[in-house]
Amino acid sequence: MSIINKIKKSDTAFIIAEIGVNYYDIATEEKITPMEAAKLMIDKAVENGIDAVKFQSYKAGKIASKNSPAYWDQNEEPTDSQYELFQKFDKFGEEEYRELAEYCEEKNTIFMSTPFDFESADYLDDLMPIYKISSSDLTNLPFIEHIAKKGKPIFLSTGAATLGEIEAAINTILDTGNEEICLMHCTLDYPTDYENANLNMIKYLGKVFPDYLLGLSDHTRPDETMLTVTTAFIYGAKVIEKHFTLDKTLQGNDHYHAMDPKDLKKFRNNVDMISTINGSYYKKPLECESESRKQARRSIIALKNMNAGEVITREKITFKRPGTGISPADLDKVLGRKLKDEVKEDELLVWENI
């Protein structure tokens, strides 16, 4: 069974901790190497219930021109250009990601990394079972086609996209024969204000594209109870991706809107609790209700002593617990009939009496 179908059939969420390139700052803070920091973050993510960790594979010169302006909150990330920002965090390549993929395998978790160029898309093919395509590449149809031809499931972020752009990306994937798609609602704004989260778009994507798995790539600041991402799960997002850090107070990059291990644990507990309480879709008596069904319902009860041969009338009976006698629902089948046996006051009528 494909990963997409497994997630569809699962009762809970598939949670991706997007480490991205946050390990560089964690390495500086902890006075360890970036590789040690990346592995430390994998450990903390696994301990708190993720299904996959995700990094970002890029080189500054391949993703942005030197004239690309900043588009994020510069109070949080003061770098003036995209090129300069990416240059700070582009030191890892195939060798490092292979080591991280092997480490994830040891930790029994899924390794992912978003490729941002053809070269990284190619070397990541051997390292991961799922491709994530960034919202920034939604209209990069040659790149999407290149990835889709690899035949692996694609998680497609839809931030800042029109329906036409999403449809074009989907058709590009389908034209390669690849049908393994998860559409991920996303607001391409860092951080996303709560009023711009627009989680109802998840429902709309499900209505317009009913054949595909739904997800969320979230950029809101973690709220106290992780209600934003939990609501997304309730609305139908089975894949939830959120940036991950070990220190939300660090300035810059993706720390300021990331979840930390405590946030992740809350979210995991939330979705697992929802999965537990959702239970069965079809209405039917439950096994745990079997005794209550008998004892808490009512039966037809004699209001007075009645003799054998006496006709049962409405004035002679009432309805009381337990429900182990004749149900009030069968009253019409009882009235006007004669008793075979004597029935004492406050006794249940049973079919053998009639």
N, C-alpha and C positions, 0 to 999 in steps of 0.2 A: 504494500500500500504506500502511495506517495506521501510525502510530508504534508502536502496540502490537504489530502483526504484525511489523514490522521488528525490534523488540527480541526477540520470540519466536524469530525465525529467526536472529538473530545468535549467534555463538559466544562472544561476550564480554559483559561487563556494561555496562549503561547507568548511568554514574556521575553523580550530581548533587552538586555542591558547594553546600551550603546556606550561603550567605553570611548569610542572615537579615537581622539588623540589626547584625551585628558591625562593619560599616564605620564606624559612629559612633565606636567606641573606637579603631579604626585611624586614623581621621582625627585624633583628639586626639593619639595617639602620634606620628604622622608630621607633625603640624602642617600638615595640608592640609584641604581642605573634605570633607564627607561624600561628595559626588558624586565627587570625585577619588579618595577612598579606595575607594568602591564599584567604580570602574573599575579601580583598581589590583588589587583582589582578583579581579575578572574576569580580568584579564591573567594573574595568577599561577595561577589555576585552569585556564585554557586551556592555559598552558604545560606543565602537569603532567598533562594527559590527561583532563579531564572531558568529558562530553557535554552537560551543562546546568549552569547556575548558577541558584540559586533564592533569592529574597528573601522577605520577609514584609510584606504590605500590611495595615495596621490603623490605627485611631485608638483611643487608650486609652478614650475615652468610649463606644465602640461594642463593645468586646470585654470589658470588665470593669467591675463596679460599684466604687465607691470603697471598698467594704467587703470586697473580695475579698482573702483572706489569701495570703501566699506559701506555695508548696508545694515549693520547691526547697531545695537545700543552701545555707543562709544563710551558711555559712563561705566559700562561693565567691561568692555573690551576696547581699549584705546587705540588699537592699531588702525592706521589710516587707510590701508589698502588690503584687498584680498590677497594679492600676491605676497605681501610682507607677512601676513598672518599665516598663510599656508607654508611659507618658507621656514617658519619657526618649528613646524611639526611634521616635516616630510622626510625624516631621516631613515625610517624603516622601509625596507624593500622585501623582495621575495624571501630571502633567507630568514629575516626576522618573523615574517608572518607564517612561514612554515613552522618555525619553532613554537609560535603561539598556537597554531592549529594542532600540533602534536601535544602541547600541554593541555589544551581543551579536551582532546581525546582521553588523556589520562584522567581528567576531571569528570569525564562522562557528560560533557556538555557540548553543544554545537558551536563551532567557530564560524563566524561570518565577518566579512569586511566589505564595505561598499567600494567598488572600483570607480575611479574617476577618469580613467584613460584606458585605451585598448590594451596596453601592455599589462597593467595590473589586472584587468579582466581576464587575460589569458593565464597568467601565473596563478591566480586564485582558483582557477577551475579545478585543479587537483586538490585543493585544500578545503573546500566547503561544499555543502549540499544545496545551498540556496544562494541566489543572487539578490541583493537589494539594490534597486536603482533609485538614486536620489531624485527629489522633486526638481532639482536644478538640471537634471538630464532628461526630464519628461519629454521634451521636444527634440532631443538629440536622437532622432530616429535611426541614423546609421549605427550609433553606439548601441541602442536598444536591440536592433536587429542582430548585431554581432554577438551580444550576450545571449539573446533568445536562441540562437542556433546551437548553443551548447546544450540545450535540452533540459536545463535544470529549472526548478520552480523559481519564479520571479516575484519578489515583493516590490510593488511599484508605488512609490510615494506620489501623491497628487497635489502637493502644495502649490498654490497660486495658479492652478490649472483651470481651463474651461472644460466643459464636457467634450467639446470637439477635440481638444488636445489629448484628453484621456482616451477617447475612442481611437484616435490615430495611433497612440502608443500601443493600445491593446491589439489593434489590427496588425500592427507591425510584428508583434509577438506571435499572433495567430498565424500569420502568413509563413512563418518558419516551421509550422507544425507543432509549436509549443503551446499548450493550453493550460499550463500550471501557473496561475496568476492569483496574486493577492493584491487587491486595491487598498491602499492605505491612505485614509484621510490625513491631511496635514495642513497646518497653517504655517506658511513660510515666513515666520517673523520671530526674531530671537531677542528677548523672550516673548512668547505669545501672551497678551493680556487675556484674562479669563473670558471677557466679553467677546473676544475674537476666536475663541476655541471652536465655536460652531459645531458642536458634536452632532447636531441634527443632520449634518451633511453625511454622516455615516449611514443613517437610515435612507437618505436619498440615493446615495451611491448603490445601496443594496436594491433599491427599487429600479434604478436605471440599468444596473448591471447585475441582475439576479444570479448569474451563473458563477460568480467569482467570490472567493473568500474575501472577507473584509478585515481591515486593520486600522490602526492609528499610529502615526509617528508624532509624538507629542513634544511641544516646546514650551508649555506653560511651566511656571514655577510650581514645585510640589506643594500642594496644600496640606493642611494638617492631617487629614484623614485619607489622602490620596483619592479624593472624590472624583476628580476630573477623569483620570484614567480608568477608575472603577466604573464610572458612568458610561464611558466608551464601551467597555465590555458588556454592560447591560444593554446598550443600544445595538450590539451585534458585532463589535470589533473583536475578532478572535485572536488577532495578532496585535500585541501592544509593544511598541518600541519607545524607549525613553532614555535620554542621555543619563549616564551614570558617573558618579564621582565619589571619592572618599571624603571630600571636603567642599561643601557648598559655598564656603566663604572665600575661596580662592578667586582672585580676579581673573577675568579673561577667558577666552575660548568658550567652552560649553559647561562650565561649572555652575554658573549662576542660575541655570534653569534645569539642572540635573537632579536626579534623585540620588540619595545616599543609601547605604545599606539599611538603615532604619526605615526609610521611605519604601524601599523595595520590599522589605519584610511586611510592612503594612499592606501594600498592594497585593502581594502574594496571598496573604491571609484573607483579604477582601474577596478576591476572585474565587478562592477555594471555598470560602463560606457561601458565596452566591451559588456556586456549583452544587454545594451540599443542599442548600435550602430550595433550589429550583426543583429537584426531584423529577418525578414523572410528568409528562405532558398530558396524558390521557387521564380523565377523571374516573376513578374507581375506588372502592373500599381498599384501604391499606391493611397490611398484615398487623401493624401496630394498633389498628382500630378494631380488631376483631372482637375483643372482650367488651370494649365500650359499645360496640354496635349491638351487642346482646343486652348489656346491663343498663345502659343509659337511655335506651329507647323505651317506649310505652307498650303496654299490652292491654287487652280488654279485661277488666277486673269486675267481679261481682260486688254490687253495692249492698247486697243483703243475702241472707241464706236463701238458696233456691233448691227446689226439690226435683227429682227425676220426673220427666214429663212436662215440666213447666216451660211455658213459652218465654223466650228471651225478648224483652222489650227494652227500648232506650232508657226508660226510667230505672231499670234494674242493674244497669252497668255503668262503669266509668273507665277512665284510662289512666294507668299508673305504671311506674317502673316496677320490675325490669321488663325488658322487651323479649322475654323468652316464651311468651304465650302467643295468643292470636293478635296480630297487629291491628291497630285502629283503621289501617288502610283497608282491612277486610270486613269492616263493620256491616256493610250491606249483605255480606254472605252469612252473617250471624243472626241479625234481627229477624224475628218471626219463626225461628227454628226452635225445636224442643230439646231439652237436656236429656241425655241418656242417664246421667248420674247426678247425684246431689253435689252442689257446689256451695261451699261456705262463704260467708261474707269476707271480702278482701282477698279472695283466692283468684288466681289467673284462670281464665277460660282457655282450654286447649281443645284442639279439634276432636280429640277422643271423647270429650264430654258431650258432643253435639250429635 
